[in-house]
Amino acid sequence: MASDPTLTSPYPPAATVAQIRANLASVRQRIDDACSRSGRDPATVRLLPVSKTVAVERLRLAYAAGCRELGENKVQEARHKHQTLADLTDLRWSVIGHLQTNKARYVARFASEFQALDSVRVAEALDRRLQKEGRALDVMVQVNTSDEDSKYGLAPNQVAPFLKALTPFSCLRVRGLMTLALWSSDTDRVRACFARLRQLRDRLRQNAPDGIELTQLSMGMSGDFETAIEEGATVVRVGQAIFGARPLPDSHYWPGAAPSPTPQSEQTP
Ligand SMILES: *Cc1c(COP(=O)(O)O)cnc(C)c1O
């Protein structure tokens, strides 16, 4: 029998506007607390609710609870949701997962932000499609700070030449860097990934190419966003702590992620 991560997850499902609102408030409070611990202004940290696998009916509840932007990992899913919720005209979509060149046209059409840029080919495809649409797109460059083969993103030493290669693409507004930390319960090692991204940003910012602005650091998810804020995150991408546990294990989204633990009831005695 397949294990159901929702049974063992610390994140109970949020099924009403009130529950989603309460979860948003509690995440926001934890963000604010992490800011005061590290002497930061809470206004400098943006909470991006991540809605992958969450059905559109529940996204309407999230909208009613105040969400005006949502992050999605997969383009097809994001596109479907954008179309289904097109009546919510002030809802913005951020694509935060790996993109294939042949899907760039969709992102160019509906997304307000793309956080996982890591190839010149995708940048070129996006820019060409954006020109056609007469749109611009905020982008972040994804960096692999954990040195795991399974993670997308550029190696830290590839980022400077990559930024230079982005300068011809006038429809891409480069805002900063994004990363996923190591999958580990060892906070020190997770923290090191976030610190690596911040140091890289600080170093590159000094002589960033014209038109490239490296202010943003998108890092931190449900399990590690407080650590990320202590290390300088300006965007945290939080899904399960707002919407509840996902029915599919993380390995479905990130090939290298550890499978979810087997629920007690299903372990062989
Ligand atoms: C799913 C996802 C998140 C959010 O993860 P949670 O554990 O739900 O908080 C953040 N970033 C990316 C790239 C994701 O795919």
PDBQT file of the ligand as one rigid body, heavy atoms in Angstrom, charges set to zero:
ROOT
HETATM    1  C1  LIG A 301       6.865  23.071  -3.290  1.00  0.00    +0.000 C 
HETATM    2  C2  LIG A 301       7.940  24.098  -3.335  1.00  0.00    +0.000 A 
HETATM    3  C3  LIG A 301       8.134  24.965  -2.250  1.00  0.00    +0.000 A 
HETATM    4  C4  LIG A 301       7.287  24.924  -0.996  1.00  0.00    +0.000 C 
HETATM    5  O1  LIG A 301       7.530  23.769  -0.263  1.00  0.00    +0.000 OA
HETATM    6  P1  LIG A 301       6.671  23.504   1.089  1.00  0.00    +0.000 P 
HETATM    7  O2  LIG A 301       7.333  22.369   1.725  1.00  0.00    +0.000 OA
HETATM    8  O3  LIG A 301       5.292  23.194   0.619  1.00  0.00    +0.000 OA
HETATM    9  O4  LIG A 301       6.699  24.759   1.859  1.00  0.00    +0.000 OA
HETATM   10  C5  LIG A 301       9.146  25.903  -2.364  1.00  0.00    +0.000 A 
HETATM   11  N1  LIG A 301       9.921  25.996  -3.462  1.00  0.00    +0.000 NA
HETATM   12  C6  LIG A 301       9.760  25.175  -4.524  1.00  0.00    +0.000 A 
HETATM   13  C7  LIG A 301      10.656  25.343  -5.694  1.00  0.00    +0.000 C 
HETATM   14  C8  LIG A 301       8.763  24.208  -4.496  1.00  0.00    +0.000 A 
HETATM   15  O5  LIG A 301       8.600  23.404  -5.551  1.00  0.00    +0.000 OA
ENDROOT
TORSDOF 0
